[in-house]
Amino acid sequence: MSRQTRRSFLQGAGTAGAIATLPLSLVEVAFAKPGQNFTFAYISDSHIQHVEGSKFVRNWDRGLIRAVAEANLLQPRPDFVMYGGDLAQLGTKAELDHGADMLGSLRGKVHHVMGEHDYYLDLGEYWSKLFGPQWYSFDHKGVHFVVLNSILTYDEWTYERWPSAEQRMLEMAGLDNPNGSPFMVGDRQRAWLAKDLAKVAKSTPVVVFSHSPLQKIYKGWNFWTEDAEQVQQLLAPFDKVTVFYGHVHQIQYNQIGNISFTSAMATAWPWPYPETYAQAESHLPKLTVHMNRADPFFERDATGWQFIDVHTGRAATHYNLYNNKVRTVAFDAASGRPEDTAYQAPGARIAPQSHF
Amino acid sequence: MRAITLVLTLAVTAIASPGLHADEFTPEDLARWQAQFEGVVAEGRALWGDGKLGRNGVACGQCHPNAANTHPETYPKFQKQLGRVASLWEMINWCLRNPLEGEPLAADDPKMVALLAYATWERRGVKLEPGKH
């Protein structure tokens, strides 16, 4: 099917009702001047996994293919697409190439965030060849965007502990593996960030992308960044800061001081909330209303992607849970934090939002 | 008198040959059984992260770190997707067939026993609530 034909087909499918069920996480950042408002799409955690030869895990492929197809249907067009990291499962060229090939169908500019599954085989070498620098910033319609590589760790773990690159990758790939190591942004990158932010007016909205949460939720699964507080400190002087992160494969949102946090769902599979692990204490932000329980018989349930609408420097996220009710998490000016527009009040919640 | 003699005889026999009675065991027995159990749990933990359990390299732990969201304490329960009451091993087989694109295991297959032992061990201390959704 030619690209033009495929697009026409998707638009046709949209008019037949597909648009109404888009799995959108719509984040809105708005400005005083409506002309400055814009949107972008945010896709993350596809975990493209090589089986052998030309075979890849079908389920994960389908998740990314669906997200790309739906992002291409957005109208009006988003200004760009952010890819939030973990494109690959074990960081191989085969996986990164296959993922890049699927992302190649996206209409418009794509920016990338490094995930640990992309990194720990060759320490980001092939990823960087495909997608460019691992940390950078850019300005877009009055917003300062920063992308960090937040999945670095202690040098000893990275360079000395493992006999092979393959084993290092496998050790970091197991989410609950006690041989893993906590993520961090690191001194070098924080020094760069301080310098980068020095030239930005404090009234400029700042939007930061990292793969791991720049807050500490549960260390056992690396829902964690070791130097989170130090990064938060660098962001503290700005009036409006929003941090988007992947890695957690679930809806999370939080407010710490001036910083609003919003996570992304994965296109591959959802993760349990940390408190569903009975043997350890975790600290899911109290603000977060749980994502609906995923139906294991419906492989795309509780996976998805996000559509971000930038409006007055603040974010409103619309999450569409496949086979479940759509969620909208918007920054509430009155309370000064992101809140679910339908389910924030405990009395408004529905049974699948209580995990056990 | 005969009854007392019989009791005494039994008591003497029990002391003379410990272990003949199923309800008597020693700290050594307990330690051995515990070690057996922990060995199977460890085997289950290894299988949980093993990409070779199915056929596409996907492992249980990719979606269920620390066997979370398997809630073994709620089984057996009515599984609306199956339309009947099911046990946890049937759900594990569903995962083996679908996300892992592999073959199901018999309920008493040592691998299935190990997977169940591991998932249940990770949920230790949580109260039993069979049937809960």
Boltz contact constraints between the chains, C-beta under 6 A:
constraints:
  - contact:
      token1: [A, 49]
      token2: [B, 57]
      max_distance: 6.0
  - contact:
      token1: [A, 51]
      token2: [B, 56]
      max_distance: 6.0
  - contact:
      token1: [A, 51]
      token2: [B, 57]
      max_distance: 6.0
  - contact:
      token1: [A, 57]
      token2: [B, 56]
      max_distance: 6.0
  - contact:
      token1: [A, 57]
      token2: [B, 58]
      max_distance: 6.0
  - contact:
      token1: [A, 59]
      token2: [B, 99]
      max_distance: 6.0
  - contact:
      token1: [A, 174]
      token2: [B, 49]
      max_distance: 6.0
  - contact:
      token1: [A, 175]
      token2: [B, 65]
      max_distance: 6.0
  - contact:
      token1: [A, 176]
      token2: [B, 65]
      max_distance: 6.0
  - contact:
      token1: [A, 176]
      token2: [B, 66]
      max_distance: 6.0
  - contact:
      token1: [A, 221]
      token2: [B, 65]
      max_distance: 6.0
  - contact:
      token1: [A, 269]
      token2: [B, 63]
      max_distance: 6.0
  - contact:
      token1: [A, 272]
      token2: [B, 68]
      max_distance: 6.0
  - contact:
      token1: [A, 272]
      token2: [B, 69]
      max_distance: 6.0
  - contact:
      token1: [A, 276]
      token2: [B, 68]
      max_distance: 6.0
  - contact:
      token1: [A, 276]
      token2: [B, 69]
      max_distance: 6.0
  - contact:
      token1: [A, 277]
      token2: [B, 66]
      max_distance: 6.0
  - contact:
      token1: [A, 277]
      token2: [B, 68]
      max_distance: 6.0
  - contact:
      token1: [A, 278]
      token2: [B, 123]
      max_distance: 6.0
  - contact:
      token1: [A, 278]
      token2: [B, 126]
      max_distance: 6.0
  - contact:
      token1: [A, 297]
      token2: [B, 81]
      max_distance: 6.0
